[in-house]
């Protein structure tokens, strides 16, 4: 059994055009077109891949339709004061999650990643594709703001920093939110798949300590998978009980309505059949 591996998930935001201003010495930032062309394995966009193969669509729209949707969202969107968005406004959140080749939980990891992405991004998750033509099998995922506007609100780090006042507070909020993002991925995906949250260098582990931890990861995976099964089972039982209670309530309401209608019909029938009351009895002059 192959053991050991470290989780990897990364997200970034992209605009239809690259920002004009970049940090000194930084490479030009990729655009929506660049990032999708690489994922589609267009010839000039994937020179780093020796034998490129088309992506496998796992969820949502194909990448050509996704690009068209991003352009349409940009065309109808405005900023906070009603102006048209700049070309370099962030319109697409793109991410990648990879799995160490050779480990034996890839199928489980892939399904768990799909579930987690839908929980994390909801209706904004537009597409997930799989690549198996590089050193590590990995998934690319793409998120938009379906209501229009900048997609940074869907990015946990930028969303958290938005409410902070000073640059220092913004950095702190951003970093804390991104650590929480990684923790959520580890709890739902990586831990049940037998992956470590952090590597040995970040925790200054010796080779022996890391080896012991690597061989403990399958046990970790079994524990987390069982915990997820129990949680899911409890959730399904709760849904079944709620459904039963709702069905019982509806049946009771229907029965009450039927009884009320029956009583109304009986009252109406009795009113139609009711005879006039007799004249009151009175004694005449010839009566003793």
Phi and psi in degrees as GROMACS dihedral restraints (atoms count N, CA, C in turn):
[ dihedral_restraints ]
;  ai    aj    ak    al  type     phi  dphi    fc
    3     4     5     6     1   -79.8    20    10
    4     5     6     7     1   129.3    20    10
    6     7     8     9     1  -122.7    20    10
    7     8     9    10     1   163.4    20    10
    9    10    11    12     1    88.0    20    10
   10    11    12    13     1   138.3    20    10
   12    13    14    15     1   167.5    20    10
   13    14    15    16     1   155.2    20    10
   15    16    17    18     1  -121.8    20    10
   16    17    18    19     1   137.2    20    10
   18    19    20    21     1   -64.9    20    10
   19    20    21    22     1   150.3    20    10
   21    22    23    24     1  -144.4    20    10
   22    23    24    25     1   120.4    20    10
   24    25    26    27     1  -146.4    20    10
   25    26    27    28     1   133.8    20    10
   27    28    29    30     1  -142.0    20    10
   28    29    30    31     1   141.8    20    10
   30    31    32    33     1  -130.5    20    10
   31    32    33    34     1   153.9    20    10
   33    34    35    36     1  -153.6    20    10
   34    35    36    37     1   160.9    20    10
   36    37    38    39     1  -115.0    20    10
   37    38    39    40     1   150.9    20    10
   39    40    41    42     1  -138.7    20    10
   40    41    42    43     1   150.8    20    10
   42    43    44    45     1  -111.1    20    10
   43    44    45    46     1   172.1    20    10
   45    46    47    48     1   -69.9    20    10
   46    47    48    49     1   -24.6    20    10
   48    49    50    51     1  -129.1    20    10
   49    50    51    52     1   153.2    20    10
   51    52    53    54     1   -74.0    20    10
   52    53    54    55     1   145.9    20    10
   54    55    56    57     1   -62.5    20    10
   55    56    57    58     1   140.0    20    10
   57    58    59    60     1   -71.1    20    10
   58    59    60    61     1   -33.8    20    10
   60    61    62    63     1  -102.5    20    10
   61    62    63    64     1   127.5    20    10
   63    64    65    66     1  -131.7    20    10
   64    65    66    67     1   161.3    20    10
   66    67    68    69     1   -62.8    20    10
   67    68    69    70     1   147.5    20    10
   69    70    71    72     1   -58.5    20    10
   70    71    72    73     1   126.5    20    10
   72    73    74    75     1    85.2    20    10
   73    74    75    76     1    -5.8    20    10
   75    76    77    78     1   -80.3    20    10
   76    77    78    79     1   147.1    20    10
   78    79    80    81     1   -71.3    20    10
   79    80    81    82     1   150.2    20    10
   81    82    83    84     1   -58.2    20    10
   82    83    84    85     1   138.9    20    10
   84    85    86    87     1   -75.6    20    10
   85    86    87    88     1   144.9    20    10
   87    88    89    90     1   -69.7    20    10
   88    89    90    91     1   157.0    20    10
   90    91    92    93     1  -105.9    20    10
   91    92    93    94     1   175.0    20    10
   93    94    95    96     1   -55.3    20    10
   94    95    96    97     1   -44.7    20    10
   96    97    98    99     1   -61.0    20    10
   97    98    99   100     1   -43.2    20    10
   99   100   101   102     1   -62.8    20    10
  100   101   102   103     1   -47.2    20    10
  102   103   104   105     1   -68.7    20    10
  103   104   105   106     1   -35.6    20    10
  105   106   107   108     1   -77.1    20    10
  106   107   108   109     1   -32.9    20    10
  108   109   110   111     1   -64.2    20    10
  109   110   111   112     1   -39.7    20    10
  111   112   113   114     1   -64.6    20    10
  112   113   114   115     1   -41.8    20    10
  114   115   116   117     1   -68.2    20    10
  115   116   117   118     1   -31.9    20    10
  117   118   119   120     1   -77.5    20    10
  118   119   120   121     1   -10.0    20    10
  120   121   122   123     1    66.0    20    10
  121   122   123   124     1    42.0    20    10
  123   124   125   126     1   -68.0    20    10
  124   125   126   127     1   141.4    20    10
  126   127   128   129     1   -51.5    20    10
  127   128   129   130     1   -46.7    20    10
  129   130   131   132     1   -84.0    20    10
  130   131   132   133     1    -1.0    20    10
  132   133   134   135     1  -106.3    20    10
  133   134   135   136     1    -2.3    20    10
  135   136   137   138     1  -136.3    20    10
  136   137   138   139     1    46.1    20    10
  138   139   140   141     1   -65.1    20    10
  139   140   141   142     1   -19.2    20    10
  141   142   143   144     1   -79.0    20    10
  142   143   144   145     1    -8.9    20    10
  144   145   146   147     1  -101.0    20    10
  145   146   147   148     1   121.8    20    10
  147   148   149   150     1   -67.9    20    10
  148   149   150   151     1   -43.2    20    10
  150   151   152   153     1  -132.4    20    10
  151   152   153   154     1    76.7    20    10
  153   154   155   156     1   -64.9    20    10
  154   155   156   157     1   143.2    20    10
  156   157   158   159     1  -128.0    20    10
  157   158   159   160     1   148.2    20    10
  159   160   161   162     1   -58.7    20    10
  160   161   162   163     1   149.1    20    10
  162   163   164   165     1   -68.6    20    10
  163   164   165   166     1   155.0    20    10
  165   166   167   168     1  -100.8    20    10
  166   167   168   169     1   119.9    20    10
  168   169   170   171     1   -76.7    20    10
  169   170   171   172     1   121.2    20    10
  171   172   173   174     1  -104.9    20    10
  172   173   174   175     1   -25.6    20    10
  174   175   176   177     1  -157.6    20    10
  175   176   177   178     1   136.6    20    10
  177   178   179   180     1    79.7    20    10
  178   179   180   181     1  -149.7    20    10
  180   181   182   183     1   -81.6    20    10
  181   182   183   184     1   154.1    20    10
  183   184   185   186     1   -71.3    20    10
  184   185   186   187     1   165.0    20    10
  186   187   188   189     1   -70.9    20    10
  187   188   189   190     1   -27.8    20    10
  189   190   191   192     1   -67.2    20    10
  190   191   192   193     1   -44.1    20    10
  192   193   194   195     1   -65.9    20    10
  193   194   195   196     1   -35.9    20    10
  195   196   197   198     1   -62.6    20    10
  196   197   198   199     1   -44.7    20    10
  198   199   200   201     1   -61.4    20    10
  199   200   201   202     1   -41.5    20    10
  201   202   203   204     1   -63.2    20    10
  202   203   204   205     1   -39.0    20    10
  204   205   206   207     1   -66.3    20    10
  205   206   207   208     1   -41.3    20    10
  207   208   209   210     1   -60.1    20    10
  208   209   210   211     1   -42.9    20    10
  210   211   212   213     1   -64.4    20    10
  211   212   213   214     1   -39.2    20    10
  213   214   215   216     1   -67.1    20    10
  214   215   216   217     1   -40.0    20    10
  216   217   218   219     1   -63.0    20    10
  217   218   219   220     1   -43.2    20    10
  219   220   221   222     1   -62.1    20    10
  220   221   222   223     1   -40.9    20    10
  222   223   224   225     1   -64.5    20    10
  223   224   225   226     1   -30.8    20    10
  225   226   227   228     1  -101.1    20    10
  226   227   228   229     1     2.1    20    10
  228   229   230   231     1   -95.8    20    10
  229   230   231   232     1   152.4    20    10
  231   232   233   234     1  -132.3    20    10
  232   233   234   235     1   164.7    20    10
  234   235   236   237     1   -86.9    20    10
  235   236   237   238     1  -169.6    20    10
  237   238   239   240     1   -63.5    20    10
  238   239   240   241     1   -24.2    20    10
  240   241   242   243     1  -106.1    20    10
  241   242   243   244     1    11.6    20    10
  243   244   245   246     1    90.9    20    10
  244   245   246   247     1     6.6    20    10
  246   247   248   249     1   -85.9    20    10
  247   248   249   250     1   153.7    20    10
  249   250   251   252     1   -61.7    20    10
  250   251   252   253     1   144.0    20    10
  252   253   254   255     1   -68.8    20    10
  253   254   255   256     1   147.2    20    10
  255   256   257   258     1   -67.3    20    10
  256   257   258   259     1   157.5    20    10
  258   259   260   261     1   -64.1    20    10
  259   260   261   262     1   -28.9    20    10
  261   262   263   264     1   -92.8    20    10
  262   263   264   265     1     9.8    20    10
  264   265   266   267     1   -61.9    20    10
  265   266   267   268     1   145.3    20    10
  267   268   269   270     1   -73.4    20    10
  268   269   270   271     1   113.7    20    10
  270   271   272   273     1  -115.7    20    10
  271   272   273   274     1   -16.3    20    10
  273   274   275   276     1  -135.8    20    10
  274   275   276   277     1   126.7    20    10
  276   277   278   279     1   -95.8    20    10
  277   278   279   280     1   122.2    20    10
  279   280   281   282     1  -122.0    20    10
  280   281   282   283     1   141.1    20    10
  282   283   284   285     1  -140.7    20    10
  283   284   285   286     1   165.9    20    10
  285   286   287   288     1  -139.3    20    10
  286   287   288   289     1   138.5    20    10
  288   289   290   291     1  -128.6    20    10
  289   290   291   292     1   131.2    20    10
  291   292   293   294     1  -123.4    20    10
  292   293   294   295     1   159.1    20    10
  294   295   296   297     1  -127.0    20    10
  295   296   297   298     1   135.9    20    10
  297   298   299   300     1   -62.7    20    10
  298   299   300   301     1   124.1    20    10
  300   301   302   303     1   -62.3    20    10
  301   302   303   304     1   138.3    20    10
  303   304   305   306     1    99.8    20    10
  304   305   306   307     1   -22.0    20    10
  306   307   308   309     1   -73.9    20    10
  307   308   309   310     1   155.9    20    10
  309   310   311   312     1  -104.4    20    10
  310   311   312   313     1    20.3    20    10
  312   313   314   315     1  -121.1    20    10
  313   314   315   316     1    26.3    20    10
  315   316   317   318     1   -62.4    20    10
  316   317   318   319     1   -43.3    20    10
  318   319   320   321     1   -60.3    20    10
  319   320   321   322     1   -44.6    20    10
  321   322   323   324     1   -64.1    20    10
  322   323   324   325     1   -45.2    20    10
  324   325   326   327     1   -59.1    20    10
  325   326   327   328     1   -43.0    20    10
  327   328   329   330     1   -63.2    20    10
  328   329   330   331     1   -46.5    20    10
  330   331   332   333     1   -66.1    20    10
  331   332   333   334     1   -41.2    20    10
  333   334   335   336     1   -64.8    20    10
  334   335   336   337     1   -36.7    20    10
  336   337   338   339     1   -64.8    20    10
  337   338   339   340     1   -42.7    20    10
  339   340   341   342     1   -60.5    20    10
  340   341   342   343     1   -44.1    20    10
  342   343   344   345     1   -62.1    20    10
  343   344   345   346     1   -45.4    20    10
  345   346   347   348     1   -64.9    20    10
  346   347   348   349     1   -41.4    20    10
  348   349   350   351     1   -60.7    20    10
  349   350   351   352     1   -39.8    20    10
  351   352   353   354     1   -69.0    20    10
  352   353   354   355     1   -35.4    20    10
  354   355   356   357     1   -68.5    20    10
  355   356   357   358     1   -40.6    20    10
  357   358   359   360     1   -72.5    20    10
  358   359   360   361     1   -41.2    20    10
  360   361   362   363     1  -115.0    20    10
  361   362   363   364     1    -8.9    20    10
  363   364   365   366     1    58.3    20    10
  364   365   366   367     1  -137.7    20    10
  366   367   368   369     1   -68.8    20    10
  367   368   369   370     1   -14.2    20    10
  369   370   371   372     1   -72.8    20    10
  370   371   372   373     1   -19.7    20    10
  372   373   374   375     1   -70.4    20    10
  373   374   375   376     1   115.0    20    10
  375   376   377   378     1  -104.1    20    10
  376   377   378   379     1   -29.5    20    10
  378   379   380   381     1  -159.0    20    10
  379   380   381   382     1   144.7    20    10
  381   382   383   384     1  -136.3    20    10
  382   383   384   385     1   127.0    20    10
  384   385   386   387     1  -126.1    20    10
  385   386   387   388     1   156.4    20    10
  387   388   389   390     1  -115.5    20    10
  388   389   390   391     1   138.1    20    10
  390   391   392   393     1  -119.5    20    10
  391   392   393   394     1   133.8    20    10
  393   394   395   396     1  -126.2    20    10
  394   395   396   397     1    18.2    20    10
  396   397   398   399     1  -105.0    20    10
  397   398   399   400     1    12.4    20    10
  399   400   401   402     1  -120.2    20    10
  400   401   402   403     1  -177.6    20    10
  402   403   404   405     1   -58.4    20    10
  403   404   405   406     1   -38.2    20    10
  405   406   407   408     1  -118.8    20    10
  406   407   408   409     1   130.4    20    10
  408   409   410   411     1   -63.2    20    10
  409   410   411   412     1   141.9    20    10
  411   412   413   414     1  -153.9    20    10
  412   413   414   415     1   161.9    20    10
  414   415   416   417     1  -115.4    20    10
  415   416   417   418     1   136.2    20    10
  417   418   419   420     1  -102.3    20    10
  418   419   420   421     1   136.4    20    10
  420   421   422   423     1  -131.6    20    10
  421   422   423   424     1   151.7    20    10
  423   424   425   426     1  -136.3    20    10
  424   425   426   427     1   134.4    20    10
  426   427   428   429     1  -128.7    20    10
  427   428   429   430     1   138.2    20    10
  429   430   431   432     1  -123.4    20    10
  430   431   432   433     1   169.9    20    10
  432   433   434   435     1   -99.0    20    10
  433   434   435   436     1    95.7    20    10
  435   436   437   438     1   -62.7    20    10
  436   437   438   439     1   -24.5    20    10
  438   439   440   441     1   -79.4    20    10
  439   440   441   442     1    -5.4    20    10
  441   442   443   444     1    99.5    20    10
  442   443   444   445     1   155.1    20    10
  444   445   446   447     1    98.1    20    10
  445   446   447   448     1  -175.9    20    10
  447   448   449   450     1   -63.0    20    10
  448   449   450   451     1   139.4    20    10
  450   451   452   453     1   -87.6    20    10
  451   452   453   454     1    -0.7    20    10
  453   454   455   456     1   -61.6    20    10
  454   455   456   457     1   -25.8    20    10
  456   457   458   459     1   -64.1    20    10
  457   458   459   460     1   -24.3    20    10
  459   460   461   462     1   -82.5    20    10
  460   461   462   463     1   -11.4    20    10
  462   463   464   465     1   -86.2    20    10
  463   464   465   466     1   119.3    20    10
  465   466   467   468     1   -57.2    20    10
  466   467   468   469     1   -38.1    20    10
  468   469   470   471     1   -68.7    20    10
  469   470   471   472     1   -51.1    20    10
  471   472   473   474     1   -64.8    20    10
  472   473   474   475     1   -37.8    20    10
  474   475   476   477     1   -62.0    20    10
  475   476   477   478     1   -40.2    20    10
  477   478   479   480     1   -70.9    20    10
  478   479   480   481     1   -38.2    20    10
  480   481   482   483     1   -72.0    20    10
  481   482   483   484     1   -20.1    20    10
  483   484   485   486     1   -59.9    20    10
  484   485   486   487     1   -35.2    20    10
  486   487   488   489     1   -88.3    20    10
  487   488   489   490     1    -4.0    20    10
  489   490   491   492     1   -79.7    20    10
  490   491   492   493     1   155.1    20    10
  492   493   494   495     1   -93.5    20    10
  493   494   495   496     1   -47.1    20    10
  495   496   497   498     1  -106.9    20    10
  496   497   498   499     1   159.6    20    10
  498   499   500   501     1   -55.6    20    10
  499   500   501   502     1   -37.4    20    10
  501   502   503   504     1   -64.4    20    10
  502   503   504   505     1   -45.1    20    10
  504   505   506   507     1   -65.6    20    10
  505   506   507   508     1   -35.9    20    10
  507   508   509   510     1   -63.4    20    10
  508   509   510   511     1   -45.6    20    10
  510   511   512   513     1   -61.9    20    10
  511   512   513   514     1   -42.7    20    10
  513   514   515   516     1   -62.9    20    10
  514   515   516   517     1   -45.8    20    10
  516   517   518   519     1   -64.6    20    10
  517   518   519   520     1   -42.1    20    10
  519   520   521   522     1   -60.3    20    10
  520   521   522   523     1   -50.5    20    10
  522   523   524   525     1   -64.7    20    10
  523   524   525   526     1   -40.6    20    10
  525   526   527   528     1   -64.1    20    10
  526   527   528   529     1   -41.2    20    10
  528   529   530   531     1   -66.6    20    10
  529   530   531   532     1   -37.3    20    10
  531   532   533   534     1   -73.1    20    10
  532   533   534   535     1   -32.6    20    10
  534   535   536   537     1   -64.2    20    10
  535   536   537   538     1   -41.1    20    10
  537   538   539   540     1   -64.7    20    10
  538   539   540   541     1   -37.3    20    10
  540   541   542   543     1   -60.4    20    10
  541   542   543   544     1   -46.4    20    10
  543   544   545   546     1   -65.3    20    10
  544   545   546   547     1   -37.3    20    10
  546   547   548   549     1   -64.1    20    10
  547   548   549   550     1   -40.7    20    10
  549   550   551   552     1   -64.4    20    10
  550   551   552   553     1   -40.0    20    10
  552   553   554   555     1   -64.2    20    10
  553   554   555   556     1   -41.8    20    10
  555   556   557   558     1   -63.8    20    10
  556   557   558   559     1   -45.0    20    10
  558   559   560   561     1   -66.1    20    10
  559   560   561   562     1   -41.6    20    10
  561   562   563   564     1   -87.8    20    10
  562   563   564   565     1   -32.4    20    10
  564   565   566   567     1  -117.0    20    10
  565   566   567   568     1   -59.8    20    10
  567   568   569   570     1   -69.6    20    10
  568   569   570   571     1   -46.9    20    10
  570   571   572   573     1   -61.2    20    10
  571   572   573   574     1   -47.9    20    10
  573   574   575   576     1   -67.0    20    10
  574   575   576   577     1   -14.1    20    10
  576   577   578   579     1   -96.6    20    10
  577   578   579   580     1     4.9    20    10
  579   580   581   582     1    80.9    20    10
  580   581   582   583     1    28.8    20    10
  582   583   584   585     1  -111.5    20    10
  583   584   585   586     1   150.8    20    10
  585   586   587   588     1   -84.3    20    10
  586   587   588   589     1   151.6    20    10
  588   589   590   591     1   -70.8    20    10
  589   590   591   592     1   -42.9    20    10
  591   592   593   594     1  -131.8    20    10
  592   593   594   595     1   154.7    20    10
  594   595   596   597     1   -82.8    20    10
  595   596   597   598     1   173.0    20    10
  597   598   599   600     1   -67.0    20    10
  598   599   600   601     1   -33.2    20    10
  600   601   602   603     1   -67.4    20    10
  601   602   603   604     1   -38.5    20    10
  603   604   605   606     1   -67.1    20    10
  604   605   606   607     1   -27.3    20    10
  606   607   608   609     1  -104.8    20    10
  607   608   609   610     1     4.6    20    10
  609   610   611   612     1    56.8    20    10
  610   611   612   613     1    46.4    20    10
  612   613   614   615     1   -85.9    20    10
  613   614   615   616     1   146.3    20    10
  615   616   617   618     1   -75.2    20    10
  616   617   618   619     1   167.1    20    10
  618   619   620   621     1   -59.5    20    10
  619   620   621   622     1   -40.2    20    10
  621   622   623   624     1   -66.3    20    10
  622   623   624   625     1   -41.9    20    10
  624   625   626   627     1   -64.5    20    10
  625   626   627   628     1   -41.6    20    10
  627   628   629   630     1   -67.6    20    10
  628   629   630   631     1   -37.2    20    10
  630   631   632   633     1   -63.2    20    10
  631   632   633   634     1   -44.0    20    10
  633   634   635   636     1   -61.8    20    10
  634   635   636   637     1   -41.7    20    10
  636   637   638   639     1   -66.2    20    10
  637   638   639   640     1   -40.9    20    10
  639   640   641   642     1   -58.2    20    10
  640   641   642   643     1   -42.1    20    10
  642   643   644   645     1   -75.8    20    10
  643   644   645   646     1   -12.1    20    10
  645   646   647   648     1   -89.4    20    10
  646   647   648   649     1   -12.4    20    10
  648   649   650   651     1   -62.8    20    10
  649   650   651   652     1   -38.9    20    10
  651   652   653   654     1   -59.5    20    10
  652   653   654   655     1   -37.3    20    10
  654   655   656   657     1   -65.7    20    10
  655   656   657   658     1   -40.4    20    10
  657   658   659   660     1   -58.3    20    10
  658   659   660   661     1   -43.8    20    10
  660   661   662   663     1   -61.9    20    10
  661   662   663   664     1   -43.2    20    10
  663   664   665   666     1   -63.0    20    10
  664   665   666   667     1   -40.5    20    10
  666   667   668   669     1   -65.3    20    10
  667   668   669   670     1   -46.1    20    10
  669   670   671   672     1   -68.6    20    10
  670   671   672   673     1   -36.7    20    10
  672   673   674   675     1   -64.8    20    10
  673   674   675   676     1   -41.9    20    10
  675   676   677   678     1   -64.2    20    10
  676   677   678   679     1   -40.6    20    10
  678   679   680   681     1   -62.6    20    10
  679   680   681   682     1   -39.7    20    10
  681   682   683   684     1   -65.7    20    10
  682   683   684   685     1   -38.9    20    10
  684   685   686   687     1   -63.4    20    10
  685   686   687   688     1   -42.3    20    10
  687   688   689   690     1   -64.9    20    10
  688   689   690   691     1   -45.4    20    10
  690   691   692   693     1   -61.6    20    10
  691   692   693   694     1   -44.3    20    10
  693   694   695   696     1   -64.7    20    10
  694   695   696   697     1   -40.0    20    10
  696   697   698   699     1   -63.5    20    10
  697   698   699   700     1   -42.1    20    10
  699   700   701   702     1   -63.7    20    10
  700   701   702   703     1   -39.6    20    10
  702   703   704   705     1   -64.5    20    10
  703   704   705   706     1   -42.2    20    10
  705   706   707   708     1   -66.0    20    10
  706   707   708   709     1   -37.9    20    10
  708   709   710   711     1   -65.1    20    10
  709   710   711   712     1   -40.3    20    10
  711   712   713   714     1   -63.4    20    10
  712   713   714   715     1   -40.8    20    10
  714   715   716   717     1   -64.0    20    10
  715   716   717   718     1   -40.0    20    10
  717   718   719   720     1   -63.7    20    10
  718   719   720   721     1   -42.2    20    10
  720   721   722   723     1   -64.8    20    10
  721   722   723   724     1   -41.6    20    10
  723   724   725   726     1   -63.3    20    10
  724   725   726   727     1   -41.3    20    10
  726   727   728   729     1   -63.5    20    10
  727   728   729   730     1   -42.3    20    10
  729   730   731   732     1   -64.1    20    10
  730   731   732   733     1   -44.0    20    10
  732   733   734   735     1   -62.8    20    10
  733   734   735   736     1   -42.2    20    10
  735   736   737   738     1   -63.8    20    10
  736   737   738   739     1   -42.8    20    10
  738   739   740   741     1   -63.4    20    10
  739   740   741   742     1   -42.4    20    10
  741   742   743   744     1   -63.6    20    10
  742   743   744   745     1   -41.7    20    10
  744   745   746   747     1   -62.2    20    10
  745   746   747   748     1   -43.5    20    10
  747   748   749   750     1   -64.6    20    10
  748   749   750   751     1   -40.5    20    10
  750   751   752   753     1   -64.7    20    10
  751   752   753   754     1   -40.1    20    10
  753   754   755   756     1   -64.2    20    10
  754   755   756   757     1   -43.9    20    10
  756   757   758   759     1   -61.2    20    10
  757   758   759   760     1   -41.1    20    10
  759   760   761   762     1   -63.6    20    10
  760   761   762   763     1   -41.0    20    10
  762   763   764   765     1   -65.2    20    10
  763   764   765   766     1   -43.1    20    10
  765   766   767   768     1   -60.9    20    10
  766   767   768   769     1   -43.9    20    10
  768   769   770   771     1   -62.8    20    10
  769   770   771   772     1   -39.6    20    10
  771   772   773   774     1   -64.8    20    10
  772   773   774   775     1   -41.9    20    10
  774   775   776   777     1   -65.7    20    10
  775   776   777   778     1   -42.2    20    10
  777   778   779   780     1   -60.1    20    10
  778   779   780   781     1   -42.6    20    10
  780   781   782   783     1   -65.2    20    10
  781   782   783   784     1   -39.4    20    10
  783   784   785   786     1   -64.6    20    10
  784   785   786   787     1   -44.2    20    10
  786   787   788   789     1   -63.6    20    10
  787   788   789   790     1   -37.7    20    10
  789   790   791   792     1   -64.7    20    10
  790   791   792   793     1   -40.7    20    10
  792   793   794   795     1   -65.7    20    10
  793   794   795   796     1   -41.3    20    10
  795   796   797   798     1   -63.9    20    10
  796   797   798   799     1   -42.1    20    10
  798   799   800   801     1   -63.6    20    10
  799   800   801   802     1   -40.8    20    10
  801   802   803   804     1   -65.0    20    10
  802   803   804   805     1   -40.9    20    10
  804   805   806   807     1   -65.6    20    10
  805   806   807   808     1   -42.3    20    10
  807   808   809   810     1   -63.5    20    10
  808   809   810   811     1   -36.7    20    10
  810   811   812   813     1   -65.3    20    10
  811   812   813   814     1   -37.1    20    10
  813   814   815   816     1   -71.4    20    10
  814   815   816   817     1   -34.5    20    10
  816   817   818   819     1   -86.9    20    10
  817   818   819   820     1    -6.3    20    10
  819   820   821   822     1   -66.6    20    10
  820   821   822   823     1   127.6    20    10
  822   823   824   825     1   -84.1    20    10
  823   824   825   826     1   153.6    20    10
  825   826   827   828     1   -65.5    20    10
  826   827   828   829     1   145.8    20    10
  828   829   830   831     1   -71.7    20    10
  829   830   831   832     1   142.4    20    10
  831   832   833   834     1   -66.6    20    10
  832   833   834   835     1   155.4    20    10
  834   835   836   837     1   -64.6    20    10
  835   836   837   838     1   144.7    20    10
  837   838   839   840     1   -66.6    20    10
  838   839   840   841     1   141.6    20    10
  840   841   842   843     1   -72.3    20    10
  841   842   843   844     1   136.0    20    10
  843   844   845   846     1  -142.2    20    10
  844   845   846   847     1   147.0    20    10
  846   847   848   849     1   -86.1    20    10
  847   848   849   850     1   135.6    20    10
  849   850   851   852     1   -90.1    20    10
  850   851   852   853     1   178.0    20    10
  852   853   854   855     1   -68.4    20    10
  853   854   855   856     1   -22.5    20    10
  855   856   857   858     1   -89.6    20    10
  856   857   858   859     1     0.8    20    10
  858   859   860   861     1   -94.9    20    10
  859   860   861   862     1   135.4    20    10
